[in-house]
């Protein structure tokens, strides 16, 4: 037999790769292919992580610029010197002490919390009915929900304003924005329905065999299993209410006591348009609660969006 027999690469007992050579001392073709594949995987890892770091910087750098500008002096803001010469933390206290800023906070929290609670309470039963019940007109009801999702709010704002302002006399308040949420939200209903369709019917049948009615089945069986989707819907609605500018502008623009942070920030910017450090500090205070809520709830948010199949 020849002394140039070739062996395949192996591994040492500790798991480390072992270079296997032929008896003549020349590396085998299998070993060369293994090294090439390892080098290719390393280059792919570097490329993917480089792109991820670049994209992350594109998202993070605006917030860094916002924060650094918010703690600068008036003379340094928006100059070529991007690092604060003096860290003026009192800018945040000055902004928060602006007359009306605390009221804007209170109104925004009430609007976001009440709106989120009413949306969840009203959307869950409708989504459950569309997902699990069989009744005449079920397809038509689902088509109406999808149609409402595609209907911009600006299309119906005139009749809605005439109803709430002229008939109900609720202009100058946030109630025209909060009360309609007690009748469900099309996007929330659609999102919850998509998740509830994935719950096996056997769980519901087992609950009914044990004597549960529809309401008890919903409360004891469906809701615990639908927590991820409910969390996603609640976060979507909370962010939407917190950042809403169009609604408060239509209904509450004439009453500063009913302004929210998003609308009040525009007024603040108009009064301090030359004080960019104050404007940046106010913007950061408005954004901070949303960032904190998402940071602590991102796991439930991502899980809910993934399980409901929502993309983009």
C-alpha positions in Angstrom: 0.0 0.0 0.0 1.2 3.6 -0.6 2.4 5.9 2.2 0.3 8.8 0.8 -3.1 7.6 2.1 -5.4 10.6 3.0 -7.3 10.9 6.3 -10.3 13.1 7.0 -10.1 16.0 9.5 -11.2 15.3 13.0 -11.5 16.9 16.4 -9.5 16.6 19.6 -11.3 15.3 22.8 -11.8 18.9 23.9 -13.6 19.8 20.7 -10.8 21.7 19.0 -10.3 21.0 15.3 -7.2 18.9 14.4 -5.4 19.4 11.2 -5.1 16.0 9.6 -2.3 15.5 7.1 -1.4 12.8 4.8 1.6 10.6 5.6 3.7 12.7 3.3 3.0 15.8 5.4 0.9 17.7 2.9 -2.6 19.0 4.0 -5.5 17.1 2.6 -8.1 18.7 0.3 -10.8 18.1 2.9 -8.8 20.2 5.4 -8.4 23.0 2.9 -12.1 23.1 2.2 -12.8 23.2 6.0 -10.5 26.1 6.4 -12.1 28.0 3.5 -15.6 27.4 4.9 -14.5 28.6 8.3 -12.9 31.8 6.8 -16.1 32.4 4.8 -18.3 32.1 8.0 -16.0 34.5 9.8 -16.3 37.1 7.0 -20.1 36.7 6.9 -20.3 37.3 10.7 -18.2 40.4 10.3 -20.3 41.7 7.4 -23.6 41.1 9.2 -22.5 42.6 12.5 -21.0 45.6 10.7 -24.3 46.3 8.9 -26.2 45.9 12.2 -23.9 48.3 14.1 -24.3 50.9 11.2 -28.1 50.7 11.3 -28.1 50.9 15.1 -26.0 54.0 15.0 -28.4 55.6 12.5 -31.2 55.2 15.0 -29.2 56.1 18.1 -27.2 59.1 16.9 -30.3 61.4 16.6 -31.1 60.7 20.2 -27.5 61.3 21.3 -27.6 64.7 19.5 -31.0 65.5 21.1 -29.7 64.7 24.6 -26.3 66.6 24.2 -28.1 69.7 22.8 -30.6 69.6 25.7 -27.9 70.1 28.3 -26.0 72.9 26.5 -26.1 76.6 27.1 -28.1 78.9 24.8 -24.9 80.2 23.2 -23.5 76.7 22.4 -26.7 75.0 21.1 -26.5 74.1 17.4 -22.9 75.3 17.0 -20.1 73.2 15.6 -19.1 72.1 19.1 -21.2 69.0 19.6 -20.0 68.3 23.2 -21.4 70.4 26.0 -18.8 72.8 27.5 -21.0 73.1 30.5 -23.6 70.5 31.4 -26.8 72.6 32.2 -29.0 70.0 33.8 -31.3 72.8 35.0 -32.8 73.0 31.5 -35.1 70.1 32.3 -36.3 71.8 35.5 -36.8 75.0 33.6 -38.9 73.3 31.0 -41.0 71.4 33.5 -41.7 74.6 35.4 -43.1 76.3 32.3 -46.8 77.2 33.0 -49.1 74.5 31.6 -46.4 71.8 31.1 -47.6 69.8 34.1 -51.2 70.1 32.9 -50.2 68.8 29.4 -48.6 65.8 31.2 -51.7 65.1 33.2 -54.0 65.4 30.1 -51.7 63.1 28.0 -51.6 60.4 30.7 -55.4 60.5 31.1 -55.9 60.4 27.4 -53.4 57.5 26.9 -54.4 55.4 29.8 -58.2 55.8 29.4 -57.9 55.3 25.6 -55.9 52.2 26.0 -58.1 50.6 28.6 -61.3 51.4 26.6 -59.8 50.1 23.4 -58.7 46.8 25.0 -62.0 46.3 26.8 -64.1 46.9 23.7 -62.0 45.2 21.1 -61.4 41.8 22.8 -65.1 40.7 22.8 -65.5 41.7 19.2 -62.4 39.9 18.1 -63.4 36.8 20.1 -66.8 36.8 18.4 -65.3 37.2 14.9 -62.7 34.5 15.5 -64.8 31.8 17.2 -68.5 32.4 16.6 -70.4 31.4 13.5 -73.3 33.7 12.7 -75.0 35.3 9.7 -73.1 38.3 8.4 -69.8 37.3 10.0 -67.9 37.8 6.7 -69.6 41.2 6.2 -68.6 42.3 9.7 -65.0 41.4 9.0 -65.1 43.3 5.8 -66.4 46.3 7.6 -63.5 46.1 10.1 -61.0 45.9 7.3 -62.7 48.8 5.6 -62.4 50.9 8.7 -58.7 50.1 8.9 -58.2 51.6 5.4 -60.3 54.7 6.1 -58.2 57.7 7.1 -59.5 59.7 10.1 -59.3 62.9 8.1 -62.1 61.7 5.8 -64.8 61.6 8.6 -63.4 64.4 10.8 -66.0 67.0 9.7 -69.1 65.0 10.5 -67.4 63.8 13.7 -66.5 67.3 14.8 -70.0 68.6 14.0 -71.5 65.8 16.2 -69.2 66.2 19.2 -68.9 70.0 19.1 -72.4 71.1 18.0 -74.6 68.3 19.2 -72.8 67.0 22.3 -71.0 70.3 23.1 -67.8 68.6 24.0 -65.4 70.8 22.0 -62.5 72.1 24.1 -62.1 68.7 25.8 -60.4 65.4 25.0 -63.7 63.4 25.5 -64.5 63.3 21.7 -61.2 61.4 21.3 -61.7 59.1 24.4 -65.4 58.1 24.1 -65.2 56.6 20.6 -62.6 54.1 21.9 -65.2 52.5 24.0 -66.7 51.2 20.7 -63.6 49.3 19.6 -60.7 50.0 17.3 -60.6 48.4 13.8 -56.8 47.7 13.9 -56.9 46.3 17.4 -59.9 44.1 16.5 -58.1 42.7 13.5 -54.9 42.1 15.4 -56.6 40.3 18.2 -58.7 38.2 15.8 -55.7 37.0 14.0 -54.2 35.7 17.3 -57.4 34.2 18.6 -57.7 32.2 15.4 -54.6 30.3 16.5 -56.1 29.1 19.8 -57.3 25.5 19.3 -61.1 25.0 19.5 -60.5 22.1 21.8 -59.7 24.4 24.7 -63.0 26.2 24.3 -64.9 22.9 24.0 -63.3 21.6 27.1 -64.2 24.7 29.1 -67.8 24.5 27.9 -67.9 20.8 28.9 -66.9 21.9 32.4 -69.9 24.2 32.5 -68.3 27.5 31.4 -70.5 29.9 29.4 -69.1 32.1 26.7 -68.2 35.0 29.0 -66.5 32.7 31.5 -64.7 30.9 28.7 -63.4 34.3 27.4 -62.3 35.4 30.9 -60.8 32.1 32.2 -59.4 30.5 29.0 -59.0 32.9 26.2 -57.6 36.0 27.9 -54.8 34.2 29.7 -53.7 32.6 26.4 -54.1 35.9 24.5 -51.8 38.0 26.8 -49.1 38.6 24.2 -51.6 39.9 21.6 -53.4 42.0 24.2 -50.1 43.5 25.3 -49.2 44.4 21.7 -52.6 46.0 21.2 -52.3 48.0 24.4 -48.8 49.3 23.5 -49.9 50.2 20.0 -52.8 52.2 21.4 -50.8 53.8 24.2 -48.2 55.0 21.8 -50.9 56.3 19.4 -52.7 58.3 22.0 -49.4 59.6 23.5 -48.2 60.9 20.1 -51.6 62.0 18.8 -51.4 65.6 17.5 -54.2 65.7 15.0 -57.0 64.9 17.4 -56.1 67.4 20.1 -55.5 70.1 17.5 -59.1 69.6 16.2 -61.0 69.4 19.5 -58.9 71.1 22.1 -56.9 73.8 20.4 -59.1 76.6 21.8 -58.6 75.4 25.4 -55.0 75.3 26.7 -56.1 73.5 29.8 -57.0 70.5 27.6 -53.8 70.4 25.5 -51.7 67.3 25.4 -47.9 67.1 25.3 -47.7 66.6 21.5 -49.8 69.7 20.9 -48.3 71.8 23.7 -44.8 71.0 22.4 -45.6 72.9 19.2 -46.7 75.9 21.3 -43.6 75.6 23.4 -41.4 75.5 20.2 -43.1 78.6 18.9 -42.3 80.5 22.2 -38.7 79.2 22.4 -37.8 78.8 18.8 -34.4 80.5 19.4 -33.7 78.5 22.5 -32.9 75.1 20.9 -31.5 73.7 24.1 -34.9 74.2 25.8 -36.7 72.9 22.8 -34.6 69.7 22.8 -35.1 69.3 26.5 -38.8 69.6 26.2 -38.8 67.1 23.3 -36.8 64.6 25.3 -39.2 64.9 28.3 -42.1 64.2 25.9 -40.3 61.1 24.4 -39.0 59.7 27.6 -42.1 57.9 28.9 -42.6 56.2 25.5 -39.0 55.0 25.5 -39.2 53.7 29.0 -42.5 51.9 28.5 -41.2 50.2 25.3 -37.9 49.3 27.0 -39.7 47.4 29.8 -42.4 45.9 27.6 -40.5 45.2 24.4 -40.5 41.4 25.0 -44.3 41.2 25.3 -44.6 43.7 22.4 -42.4 41.7 20.0 -43.9 38.4 21.0 -47.4 39.7 20.4 -46.6 41.1 17.0 -44.8 38.0 16.0 -47.6 35.6 17.1 -50.3 37.7 15.4 -48.3 37.7 12.1 -48.1 41.5 11.7 -45.1 42.5 9.5 -43.6 45.8 8.7 
